[in-house]
Amino acid sequence: MCWSDIIDTAIGAFLGFISAYLLELIISNNQRHNSINNIKIELKDLEKTLLETKDNAEIINVIYIPIWDAVVGTGDILSYIKKPYYEKLIMIYSNIIDLRELEKLAMTSDKNLENNMDRIINKRKDLYEKIKQFDIESLN
């Protein structure tokens, strides 16, 4: 085996490694972009739902945000940590989880609903205002 064969093999291996790394980077960025677009859709849908229900605790609407739950659950949310909207996004998500748990509790009995009506209405109004103030389109 001569030196040119060794150099050709080393260059081929290096180029293969670099191309695999770049492809993984492109796929990762694409998945991140898709996730954030889906979070935008979920936020807009939630804002609309809250607008319709924020003054009436008797309408129980279990909040369903599967993309957001998945992004947080897998830790992918940390890939947005350097984005300017990260802290606000986490704060809104925490408020969504609080409201969702309160509404689940209220669904267990009429007494729980009656005892938590004011809290549900206040949490819905608060969450609605936070989402409304948040520039959803700034997510990228």
Accessible surface in RSA format (square Angstrom, percent):
REM  Atomic radii and reference values for relative SASA: ProtOr
REM  Chains: A
REM  Algorithm: Lee & Richards
REM  Probe-radius: 1.40
REM  Slices: 20
REM RES _ NUM      All-atoms   Total-Side   Main-Chain    Non-polar    All polar
REM                ABS   REL    ABS   REL    ABS   REL    ABS   REL    ABS   REL
RES MET A   1   182.63  94.6  98.00  64.9  84.63 201.5  81.02  68.9 101.62 134.6
RES CYS A   2    69.86  52.8  61.70  68.8   8.16  19.2  44.88 113.7  24.97  26.9
RES TRP A   3   192.65  77.3 190.92  92.4   1.74   4.1 160.35  85.5  32.31  52.4
RES SER A   4    63.54  53.7  57.67  77.0   5.87  13.5  45.96  97.9  17.59  24.6
RES ASP A   5    64.26  45.0  62.22  61.9   2.03   4.8  10.96  25.8  53.29  53.1
RES ILE A   6    76.72  43.7  74.81  55.7   1.91   4.6  76.04  54.8   0.68   1.8
RES ILE A   7    94.08  53.5  92.44  68.9   1.65   4.0  94.08  67.7   0.00   0.0
RES ASP A   8    93.57  65.5  83.52  83.1  10.05  23.8  27.23  64.1  66.34  66.2
RES THR A   9    86.79  61.7  77.42  78.5   9.37  22.3  69.00  92.7  17.79  26.9
RES ALA A  10    58.37  53.7  46.42  71.6  11.94  27.2  54.49  76.7   3.88  10.3
RES ILE A  11    91.81  52.2  90.28  67.3   1.53   3.7  91.81  66.1   0.00   0.0
RES GLY A  12    40.73  50.2   0.00   N/A  40.73  50.2  31.69  87.0   9.04  20.2
RES ALA A  13    66.60  61.2  48.52  74.9  18.07  41.1  60.54  85.2   6.06  16.1
RES PHE A  14   123.47  61.8 117.94  73.1   5.53  14.4 122.92  74.5   0.55   1.6
RES LEU A  15   106.52  59.3 102.43  73.3   4.09  10.3 103.01  72.3   3.51   9.4
RES GLY A  16    38.77  47.8   0.00   N/A  38.77  47.8  32.54  89.3   6.23  13.9
RES PHE A  17   136.60  68.3 128.47  79.6   8.13  21.2 134.40  81.5   2.20   6.3
RES ILE A  18    57.18  32.5  57.18  42.6   0.00   0.0  57.18  41.2   0.00   0.0
RES SER A  19    65.36  55.2  58.29  77.8   7.07  16.3  45.66  97.2  19.70  27.6
RES ALA A  20    61.25  56.3  50.65  78.2  10.60  24.1  56.55  79.6   4.71  12.5
RES TYR A  21   123.29  57.6 117.04  66.6   6.25  16.3  84.32  63.4  38.96  48.0
RES LEU A  22    89.47  49.8  89.33  63.9   0.13   0.3  89.33  62.7   0.13   0.4
RES LEU A  23   106.17  59.1 104.44  74.7   1.73   4.4 105.72  74.2   0.45   1.2
RES GLU A  24   108.04  62.0 106.60  80.6   1.44   3.4  44.20  85.5  63.84  52.1
RES LEU A  25    79.27  44.1  76.95  55.1   2.32   5.8  78.92  55.4   0.35   0.9
RES ILE A  26   112.77  64.2 109.95  81.9   2.82   6.8 111.71  80.4   1.06   2.9
RES ILE A  27    78.53  44.7  77.44  57.7   1.10   2.6  78.53  56.6   0.00   0.0
RES SER A  28    35.97  30.4  32.85  43.8   3.12   7.2  13.07  27.8  22.90  32.1
RES ASN A  29    67.94  46.9  63.01  60.9   4.94  11.9  23.61  56.8  44.34  42.9
RES ASN A  30    84.35  58.2  79.03  76.4   5.32  12.8  15.62  37.6  68.73  66.4
RES GLN A  31   111.56  62.4 109.15  79.8   2.41   5.7  35.92  76.5  75.64  57.4
RES ARG A  32    76.10  32.0  70.76  36.1   5.34  12.7  18.74  25.6  57.36  34.8
RES HIS A  33    95.37  52.1  91.58  63.7   3.80   9.7  63.25  65.2  32.13  37.4
RES ASN A  34    73.44  50.6  71.58  69.2   1.86   4.5  19.25  46.3  54.20  52.4
RES SER A  35    26.22  22.2  24.57  32.8   1.65   3.8   2.95   6.3  23.27  32.6
RES ILE A  36     0.85   0.5   0.85   0.6   0.00   0.0   0.85   0.6   0.00   0.0
RES ASN A  37    48.58  33.5  47.46  45.9   1.13   2.7  18.31  44.1  30.27  29.3
RES ASN A  38    53.23  36.7  52.52  50.8   0.71   1.7   4.29  10.3  48.94  47.3
RES ILE A  39     0.00   0.0   0.00   0.0   0.00   0.0   0.00   0.0   0.00   0.0
RES LYS A  40    34.07  16.6  34.07  20.9   0.00   0.0  10.05   9.0  24.02  25.6
RES ILE A  41    99.65  56.7  98.65  73.5   1.01   2.4  99.53  71.7   0.12   0.3
RES GLU A  42    20.26  11.6  16.98  12.8   3.29   7.8  17.15  33.2   3.11   2.5
RES LEU A  43     0.40   0.2   0.00   0.0   0.40   1.0   0.40   0.3   0.00   0.0
RES LYS A  44    93.85  45.8  87.56  53.7   6.29  15.0  51.63  46.5  42.22  45.0
RES ASP A  45    83.57  58.5  81.17  80.8   2.40   5.7  26.65  62.7  56.92  56.8
RES LEU A  46    11.07   6.2   7.70   5.5   3.37   8.5  10.67   7.5   0.40   1.1
RES GLU A  47    42.15  24.2  42.15  31.9   0.00   0.0  10.24  19.8  31.91  26.1
RES LYS A  48   133.91  65.3 129.49  79.5   4.42  10.5  77.02  69.3  56.89  60.6
RES THR A  49    34.38  24.5  34.14  34.6   0.24   0.6   9.52  12.8  24.86  37.6
RES LEU A  50     3.94   2.2   3.94   2.8   0.00   0.0   3.94   2.8   0.00   0.0
RES LEU A  51    99.34  55.3  86.65  62.0  12.69  31.9  86.65  60.9  12.69  34.2
RES GLU A  52   115.87  66.5  84.13  63.6  31.74  75.6  42.31  81.8  73.56  60.1
RES THR A  53    11.64   8.3  11.45  11.6   0.19   0.5  10.13  13.6   1.52   2.3
RES LYS A  54    41.47  20.2  41.33  25.4   0.14   0.3   8.75   7.9  32.71  34.8
RES ASP A  55    95.73  67.1  73.48  73.1  22.25  52.6  35.98  84.7  59.75  59.6
RES ASN A  56    61.15  42.2  58.49  56.5   2.66   6.4  19.09  45.9  42.06  40.7
RES ALA A  57     0.47   0.4   0.00   0.0   0.47   1.1   0.00   0.0   0.47   1.2
RES GLU A  58   115.91  66.5  94.75  71.7  21.16  50.4  21.53  41.6  94.38  77.1
RES ILE A  59    79.77  45.4  75.58  56.3   4.19  10.1  79.77  57.4   0.00   0.0
RES ILE A  60    46.49  26.5  16.92  12.6  29.57  71.3  16.92  12.2  29.57  80.2
RES ASN A  61    56.01  38.6  52.69  50.9   3.32   8.0  12.41  29.9  43.60  42.1
RES VAL A  62    62.30  41.0  47.91  43.4  14.40  34.7  48.08  41.8  14.22  38.6
RES ILE A  63    10.52   6.0   5.56   4.1   4.96  11.9   8.83   6.4   1.69   4.6
RES TYR A  64   174.98  81.7 155.49  88.5  19.49  50.7 117.70  88.4  57.28  70.6
RES ILE A  65     2.92   1.7   2.80   2.1   0.12   0.3   2.80   2.0   0.12   0.3
RES PRO A  66    53.12  38.7  43.81  39.9   9.30  33.8  48.75  40.2   4.37  27.2
RES ILE A  67    59.15  33.7  59.08  44.0   0.07   0.2  59.15  42.6   0.00   0.0
RES TRP A  68     0.67   0.3   0.67   0.3   0.00   0.0   0.41   0.2   0.26   0.4
RES ASP A  69    43.43  30.4  37.36  37.2   6.06  14.3  24.13  56.8  19.30  19.2
RES ALA A  70    53.64  49.3  43.43  67.0  10.20  23.2  53.00  74.6   0.64   1.7
RES VAL A  71     7.36   4.8   6.29   5.7   1.07   2.6   7.36   6.4   0.00   0.0
RES VAL A  72    45.34  29.8  35.43  32.1   9.90  23.9  35.43  30.8   9.90  26.9
RES GLY A  73    67.22  82.9   0.00   N/A  67.22  82.9  34.01  93.3  33.21  74.4
RES THR A  74    98.52  70.1  62.79  63.7  35.73  85.2  71.04  95.4  27.48  41.5
RES GLY A  75    30.08  37.1   0.00   N/A  30.08  37.1  22.73  62.4   7.35  16.5
RES ASP A  76    80.79  56.6  76.95  76.6   3.84   9.1  16.51  38.8  64.28  64.1
RES ILE A  77    10.78   6.1  10.78   8.0   0.00   0.0  10.78   7.8   0.00   0.0
RES LEU A  78   104.41  58.1  98.38  70.4   6.03  15.2  98.72  69.3   5.69  15.3
RES SER A  79    54.64  46.2  23.62  31.5  31.02  71.5  33.39  71.1  21.25  29.8
RES TYR A  80     2.62   1.2   2.58   1.5   0.04   0.1   1.48   1.1   1.14   1.4
RES ILE A  81    95.97  54.6  81.36  60.6  14.61  35.2  81.36  58.6  14.61  39.6
RES LYS A  82   196.09  95.7 162.97 100.0  33.12  78.9 113.25 101.9  82.84  88.2
RES LYS A  83    75.65  36.9  68.89  42.3   6.75  16.1  27.93  25.1  47.72  50.8
RES PRO A  84   132.38  96.5  90.22  82.2  42.16 153.3 104.38  86.2  28.00 174.0
RES TYR A  85    12.20   5.7   7.65   4.4   4.55  11.8  12.20   9.2   0.00   0.0
RES TYR A  86    34.44  16.1  34.30  19.5   0.14   0.4  20.59  15.5  13.85  17.1
RES GLU A  87   143.73  82.5 136.09 103.0   7.64  18.2  51.35  99.3  92.37  75.4
RES LYS A  88    85.21  41.6  79.83  49.0   5.38  12.8  42.55  38.3  42.66  45.4
RES LEU A  89     0.09   0.0   0.00   0.0   0.09   0.2   0.05   0.0   0.04   0.1
RES ILE A  90    54.17  30.8  54.17  40.4   0.00   0.0  54.17  39.0   0.00   0.0
RES MET A  91    68.00  35.2  62.67  41.5   5.33  12.7  39.14  33.3  28.87  38.2
RES ILE A  92     0.00   0.0   0.00   0.0   0.00   0.0   0.00   0.0   0.00   0.0
RES TYR A  93    28.06  13.1  28.06  16.0   0.00   0.0  16.48  12.4  11.58  14.3
RES SER A  94    53.28  45.0  48.85  65.2   4.43  10.2  30.95  65.9  22.33  31.3
RES ASN A  95    28.41  19.6  25.85  25.0   2.56   6.2   2.09   5.0  26.32  25.4
RES ILE A  96     0.00   0.0   0.00   0.0   0.00   0.0   0.00   0.0   0.00   0.0
RES ILE A  97    43.89  25.0  43.89  32.7   0.00   0.0  43.89  31.6   0.00   0.0
RES ASP A  98    71.31  50.0  64.30  64.0   7.02  16.6   9.24  21.7  62.08  61.9
RES LEU A  99     0.64   0.4   0.64   0.5   0.00   0.0   0.64   0.4   0.00   0.0
RES ARG A 100    30.55  12.8  30.15  15.4   0.40   0.9   3.71   5.1  26.84  16.3
RES GLU A 101    90.38  51.9  85.45  64.6   4.94  11.8  40.04  77.4  50.35  41.1
RES LEU A 102     9.72   5.4   5.64   4.0   4.09  10.3   9.08   6.4   0.64   1.7
RES GLU A 103     1.97   1.1   1.97   1.5   0.00   0.0   0.09   0.2   1.88   1.5
RES LYS A 104    89.24  43.5  85.77  52.6   3.47   8.3  46.01  41.4  43.23  46.0
RES LEU A 105    83.68  46.6  79.37  56.8   4.31  10.8  83.17  58.4   0.51   1.4
RES ALA A 106     2.43   2.2   0.00   0.0   2.43   5.5   0.00   0.0   2.43   6.4
RES MET A 107   103.23  53.5  69.38  45.9  33.86  80.6  63.43  53.9  39.81  52.7
RES THR A 108    97.06  69.0  61.37  62.2  35.69  85.1  68.38  91.8  28.68  43.4
RES SER A 109    49.64  41.9  37.03  49.4  12.61  29.0  44.81  95.4   4.83   6.8
RES ASP A 110   124.39  87.1 116.70 116.2   7.69  18.2  37.90  89.2  86.49  86.3
RES LYS A 111   146.50  71.5 140.47  86.2   6.02  14.3  95.17  85.7  51.33  54.7
RES ASN A 112    39.62  27.3  39.62  38.3   0.00   0.0   0.00   0.0  39.62  38.3
RES LEU A 113    33.44  18.6  33.44  23.9   0.00   0.0  33.44  23.5   0.00   0.0
RES GLU A 114   131.16  75.3 115.57  87.4  15.59  37.1  34.00  65.8  97.16  79.3
RES ASN A 115    93.88  64.7  62.56  60.5  31.32  75.4  24.01  57.8  69.86  67.5
RES ASN A 116    11.68   8.1  11.68  11.3   0.00   0.0   0.00   0.0  11.68  11.3
RES MET A 117    52.05  27.0  51.81  34.3   0.24   0.6  28.25  24.0  23.81  31.5
RES ASP A 118   108.95  76.3 105.62 105.1   3.33   7.9  29.91  70.4  79.04  78.8
RES ARG A 119   126.94  53.3 124.55  63.5   2.39   5.7  53.20  72.7  73.75  44.7
RES ILE A 120     0.00   0.0   0.00   0.0   0.00   0.0   0.00   0.0   0.00   0.0
RES ILE A 121    34.39  19.6  34.39  25.6   0.00   0.0  34.39  24.8   0.00   0.0
RES ASN A 122    93.22  64.3  88.28  85.3   4.93  11.9  25.14  60.5  68.08  65.8
RES LYS A 123    66.00  32.2  61.89  38.0   4.11   9.8  31.16  28.0  34.84  37.1
RES ARG A 124     1.89   0.8   1.89   1.0   0.00   0.0   0.00   0.0   1.89   1.1
RES LYS A 125    87.60  42.7  86.99  53.4   0.62   1.5  40.44  36.4  47.16  50.2
RES ASP A 126    63.31  44.3  57.18  56.9   6.14  14.5  21.77  51.2  41.55  41.4
RES LEU A 127     1.97   1.1   1.89   1.4   0.08   0.2   1.89   1.3   0.08   0.2
RES TYR A 128    16.08   7.5  16.08   9.1   0.00   0.0   2.03   1.5  14.05  17.3
RES GLU A 129    71.04  40.8  71.04  53.7   0.00   0.0  35.85  69.4  35.19  28.7
RES LYS A 130    49.32  24.1  48.66  29.9   0.67   1.6  28.81  25.9  20.51  21.8
RES ILE A 131     0.63   0.4   0.00   0.0   0.63   1.5   0.00   0.0   0.63   1.7
RES LYS A 132   119.20  58.2  96.87  59.4  22.33  53.2  52.85  47.6  66.35  70.7
RES GLN A 133   129.90  72.6  97.47  71.2  32.43  77.2  36.37  77.4  93.53  70.9
RES PHE A 134    12.53   6.3   6.04   3.7   6.49  16.9   7.07   4.3   5.46  15.6
RES ASP A 135    86.90  60.9  77.42  77.1   9.48  22.4  37.12  87.4  49.78  49.6
RES ILE A 136    15.34   8.7  12.40   9.2   2.94   7.1  12.40   8.9   2.94   8.0
RES GLU A 137   106.03  60.9  88.03  66.6  18.00  42.9  58.22 112.6  47.81  39.0
RES SER A 138    44.60  37.7  29.65  39.6  14.95  34.4  36.01  76.7   8.58  12.0
RES LEU A 139     0.25   0.1   0.00   0.0   0.25   0.6   0.00   0.0   0.25   0.7
RES ASN A 140   101.82  70.2  86.67  83.8  15.15  36.5  43.37 104.4  58.45  56.5
END  Absolute sums over single chains surface
CHAIN  1 A     9037.5       7878.9       1158.6       5403.2       3634.3
END  Absolute sums over all chains
TOTAL          9037.5       7878.9       1158.6       5403.2       3634.3
